[in-house]
């Protein structure tokens, strides 16, 4: 049968450029494709990379992956196909976390994992008995599938070297999708052999692990990194702030090729952290966490959320000064956004705090609720100000790290400060070609020599300090 899988056009934030939409393909759609590829003809379309949807192109069924801000566009696409008598399936994080937000807009809702839903959807389609909902919110690790990497048109993306080692997260922060009822107990790690096979299939020197939490199961991560080390790759991942508490983990990460870690710091205000149910973040240990990561030559991408209950107009300047003092290499900021289905959404809705239900605005760059200790305008202005401040020439120079200066400048200048110029160059030269150039720079002998020598120097200095104590 002919299957068309679609990623709808996302809504950009003020600081985003085409580099964001071209960063990497959707592993969700590629996993759907893998789960049903036997005997089916599959086409994947991504509106974010200029793929045009021809609604008159013959197809037997359409699948759309949905996030909260793309739900309205997904519904528009569904109207066109349904008017032609073609059944439309909606899945993805928004459908799984809040299926009630999409009922009536699509023929079928796919709740949970593709591996436990899509094969049954296709069987029922063939027999003429397709249902309105299919659900699989728990999956055995050995049932998880590798994405259909061979279906990617690599020329459309900066990077295709994305790998998932797990599903879900053991923590349930109130503002995160992982606090929703359908995801709360879904965390698991994939079999190590399967993940290593994905890395070999990609054949790249650099891998981006895109898990919610790469250290969700420390024992699994330790074993995986030991087996990853001989492969000689460089890698980045997202981890929780308790990584520094796990004995030997940062050393093992450095030895196996870690270049950067994404960490959700969220706030430097203890009360705001407590209100968000983010107990794994211990603010008085933040500076120790940062120093231990930097001591190993690993860069940090720090995420912050503004608009938490105890935030006020002074929060932005205090946070910016702290970030510059800590020389954090890259920063991702968000306005608190109550995703439907999360604990945060339920609490705000009960208190009548949600002021705008237009889900196209739920991009973490708009204020859709009533903040506790500042006005809507102050929150939006502060959010935009902190980006301008941190990625100004002054901010970039003040945050200049001791390690990986080339990688630091590549991101801060080419991706953030001059992202629109870089996007234009990518249009001319090719996104994947630019991505490979950046990847190769991280493997240059000069960068490697600096990285290794500074790591060894820091360790000798630390050993001396310990001996003196």
C-alpha positions, 0 to 999 in steps of 0.5 A: 500500500502507498503510505504518506508520512508528513511533518507539518510546518513548525512555528519559528521563534524570533531567534530561530533561523532556517538552521533550526528547521534543517538541523536533523530529520524526524526519528519519529517518522523514520521509526513509523516507516521502519515499523510498516515498510515491508510490503508498503511504498512509503513517502516522507514529506517534511514541510520544514525543508521545502517538501511540497504536499501534493494532495492529489498524489495517490496514497492509501493512508496519511500519517502526521506527526504532531507537536502542540504548535503544529496541531492547527497545521496538521488539522488543515492537512487532514481536512484536504486528505479527508475530503478526498476520502483518504484516512489520516492518522495523527501521532506524536508527542502532542497526541500521546500526551493529550489525545482529547485535543485532537479527537474529531480532527483526524480519522485515527489517533496513534497514542504512544509507540509506533512499533505497537500501533502502526502495524495494527493500523495497516492490518486493519486498513487492509481488512477495512476495519480501521479503528479511531484510536490505537494505543501502546504506552508501554513497550519492551526494549527489544521491541523498539526499532531502529529508524529507517535511516536509508529513507533520509534525503541527507542533502536537506539537513545539516546533520543526519547523524542523530541516534536515540538510545532511550525513550522517555525520562525517569524524571517528571518535571511539571512543565515537561511532557514526561509528566503526562499520564500516558508517558509517566511510566514509559522510560526504557533504554534500547538494547546496546547492540541495536544502538551501536548498529545504528551508529555503524549504519550512519558511518559518521564521526560525530553522533548527536544522541537525542534522548530526553535524558542520556543518563536515565539509567546510569548502569546502562549508560556506563556499559554503553560508553565502555562499548562506544569508546573503541569506536573513536567517535565524538558525541553530544547528548542531553543529561540531567543536572545530577550527572556530577553525582554519578561516580565516574560518569563524567570521566567515562563520558570524556574518554568515550568522546563527549564534546558537549552536554545539554542540561536543563538548569531551568533557573538559579532560583531554588523556589522556582526549581521546587515549584517545577518539581525538578528535584534532581536540580540542586542549585547550590551544586550548579557551580561545582557541576559546571566546573567539573564538566569544563575541567574535562573539556566538555562544553555545556548547552544550558537551558533556562525557563522564565516565568516560573512562579517566583520569577520577577523582572530582576530574574533576567539580569541576574541569570545573564550575569551568572551565565557569563560568570560561569562561562557557559558556552551556549544557552537555550531559553524558553518562556514557561509554556503549559503544554496540554496534558502536563501537570503544569497545564492542569494546575494553571487551568484549574487556577484560571491562569491560561490566557490564550489557547491558540496552540500555534503560540505554544512555541516557548517564545510567547506568553500564554498565561498570567505570570505571578510576579511580573506582567506579560510584557515584562516576561516577553521583553526579558526573554528577548533581552537575555538572548540579545545580551548573551549573544552580543559581542560583549556576551560572547567574549565574556563567555569565551571558554578555555576549551573548544574555542573553535566549536564555541565560536562556530555555534555562537557566531554562525548559528546564533549571532549570524544565523540568517547569514549562515542560512543563506550560505547553506542555501547556496552551498548545501546544508549537509555540506556545511554540516560536514565541514563543521563536523570535520572541524571538530576532528582537526588535529589542532583542536584535538591537540588542544583538547587533549593537552588541556585535559591532561594539564587540568588533571595534573593540576587537580592531582597536585591540589589533592596531594597538597590537601 
